[in-house]
Amino acid sequence: MQQCTKQEQRSVVRFLFSKGVKPIEIHCRMRIHYGDRCMSCTQVYEWTEKFKNGVTSVEDSPRLGPAFTAVTEDNIAAVENVIRENQLGTVKEVASLLDISVGSVHHIIHDELKFQKVCARWVPKRLTPEMKERHVDACQELLRRYEANGEAFLQRIVTGDETWVHFYEPERKQQSMEWCHILSPKPKKVQVQRSAGKVMLTFFWDYNGPILEHYMPRGSTDQCHLFKPSEGKSEASYLPETAWVVDNRSVSSTTM
């Protein structure tokens, strides 16, 4: 059935309940006829309980509580102005500033203005307009070279990054999941923190995969000289001592 009202379905529940049909059976029968538009099994139980207690109406009961008399066009505009001036303000602060109840302000913000508070997303660095322009220029230059040289250009790109690596990384909760019978006791796992010791890892890769994995020696603060080519030397000659060349590609050892 494409069109059905909630009052109609409640009437069906009332009729079947008066015939002695159990709520779970009522829901199964209605599911066949109404499909996805059928009321939930919980609602069927709630209405059968109401009919059992003497309720005869299938309409919703009138909602209690005072009406939002402070929800006017002027107050809505005032709340919006306050929020736009201070987006970090709270509902209580807005209510106190405008001398409106907290409930009315909450209704205006969420239901009338459709505002919601969200947390700021952490980013590694805030880019300035000049930095964004340089990024766009670099991307356009890469696209121009790719259009000119195709896949051969991509195979010449080497990308690098660096990160801190802890000496010990504890096993995540998802990694420790194991199959157990429903009657078996749940396994326990002691929470372990990451080790305080850590080392800086520098990693380079190209079109074919990793080419260099280098751990900064302890006590070092600058490793630029390790990757800077010198005059008259080949590419492999300025790689760290922990790296070597295999098939014309640099591959590092994992020793520290």
N, C-alpha and C positions, 0 to 999 in steps of 0.2 A: 504494500500500500504506500503510494507516494506521499499522500497528504494525510496527516493525522495530528490531532491536538493532544496535549497532555491530559486535558479533561476527559477526552474520549478513552484514553488508555486507563485512566483511573477508574472510569465507569466500568470498564471490562474487568479490572481487578476486583471491584466491589461485587460485580455480578458473580464471578467465579468463586470468590471467597464465600459468598452467601450460599453457594452450592456445596461447600465443604471441600473445595479443592485447595491443596496445600500451596503456599507461596512459591516454592521452587517449581512446582508443576505449572502454576499460573505463568511464571516467567518463561518457561519452555514453550508453552502454547503461544504466548504473545510474540515470542521471538520468531516463530514460524511465519506469522502473519505480518508483523511490522518490520522484521529484519533489523537493519542497523538503526532505524528510528525508534526501536523499542526502548522503553525505560529500563534502567538497570535493575539487577536483582535486588540490590539494597533498597532502591526506591519501592519495589514491590513489597518487600518486608515492612517498610515504614508505613505504607498506606494500608496494608492489611492490619497492622497494629492499631492504626487510627480507627478503621472501621470496626474493629473488635471492641474498642473503647467507646463506641457510640457515635462517632463522627459520620455524618451522612453527606456532607458537601464534598465535591471533588475540586472545589476552587482553593487557591492558596489562601492561607490565613493572612489578614492584614498585618503588615509589618509594624512593629512597635518602635517607639522612639520619635523624637521631634523631627520636624522637617528642617531642611537646610535653608533657613530664612536668610542667612548671610550670603548665600550664593547669588549674587547679583552681577550685572555686567560691570559695574564700577569696581566691585571687589575682585572680580576675576582679572580685570586689567591691572589693578593695584598689585595683586599677588604676582602676576607675570613680570611687572616692572621690578619688583623687589628681587625676584629670582634672577633676572637677567643682570642686575647690578651686582649681586653676590650669589654666585652659583654654588658656593660652599655652605650657605646658610641652611639651618634646620627648619623643620616644620614649626617647632615651638618658637623659634626666633621670628619667623614671619608672622605667626599668630600674635605674638607680643607686640611687634612693631605696628601692625595694622589694627590691633584690638579686635581680633576675630577669634572665634573658638578654634581649638586645634583640629577638631573634627571637620569643621567647614573648610579650613585651609587644606587639610589632607584631601578632602573631596575635590576641591578646586584644582589642586596640583595634579592629582592622578586621573580624575575622571573628566574634568573640563579642559585642562591644558594638555593632558596626556604627557606629562613630564615624569621622568623617573631618574633616580640617582644611580650613577654607574661609577665604578672605580677606574682610575686612569691606568692605561696599559703601559707597563714598563718597557722602555726601549733602551738599547745600549748607548745611544747618543742622539741628542737633539740636533737635527740638521738645519743649518741656516739656508736662506734662499740662494746664496752664492754656492754653497756645497751641493744643493739640489740641482742647480744649473750645470755644475761640473759633471755630476752623475749623468744627467741627460745627454750632455755632449759626448761623454765617454761611451754611453750606450749607442748613440747614433753613429759614432766612429766605428764601433765594433760591428754594427749592422752593415755599414758601408763596406767594411773589409770582408765580411762574410758573403755579401752579394757579389763581391769581386773575385774572391778566391774559393768560396764554398767550404766543403768539409776540411780541406787542407789547412785553412786558417784556424778552425777549431782545434785541430790536432797540435797546433803550436802554442796554445794558451796554457799557462801554468798558473794555478791559483794556490794561495797560501793562507793559513790561519794559525792562530795560537790559542791555547787554553791551559788552565791549570788542571793537572792530573793528580789526584790523591793516591797515596801509597796503597790505600785499601778502600774499596767501594763495597759497602754492605749489600747483600742480596735484597732486591726489592720484594715487596709483599706478593706481587703477582708472580714473580719468579719462583717463590717457594710454595706455590699451590700444588696440591697433590690429591689424587683420588682417594676418597674414604667412603666407607659404607655409612648410610644415614644413621645407623645406631652406634657407630664408632665415635670415640671422643675427639673433639677438634684438636688438631695439633697446635702447639704453642711455639712462639718464636720470640726470642729476646731481642728487643730493639737495640740496634747497634748504630752508633754515629760514625760518620766518615772520619778517617784518621786526619789529624791536624797536619801531618807531613804532606807536602805536595811539591811538585816540580812543574816547570813550564815546558809544555810540549809545543813544538813548531812543526807544522804538517803542510806538505806541498803535494799537489796532485795535478794531473793533466787529463787529456782526453782518454787515455788508456787506463788510468788508475793512479794509485799512490806512487810518488817518486822519491819522497823524502820524509822521514820521521826522525826528528831530532829533539833530544831532551837537553835543556840548558844546564850546563854544569852548576853545581851548587856554589853559591857565592857570586855568580856572575850577574851583572845587571844590564849588560849590553851585548847583544849577539849579532849586531848588524855586520860587523867585520867578517863573521863566519860565512856570510852569503854574498859578499861583495867581490866581484871578479877583479883580478889584478891584470896589469898589462902583460900581454904575451902568454897568458896562461889559459888553458882550456877550461871548459865549463866544469868538468869534474874536479879540477884542481882547487876550486874554492868552496867545494862542499865540505862539511865537517868531517873530522877524522873517523866518525862512526858510520860514514856512508861509503858506498862503493858503486861502481857502474856495472850494470848487467844489461846486455843487448842495447847499448847506447841509451839506457834510461837509468836514472839515479835511483838506487834502492838502499834504504838505510838499515842499519842494524837496530835492535831494540835495547841495546845495553845502555846503561846510564853512566 
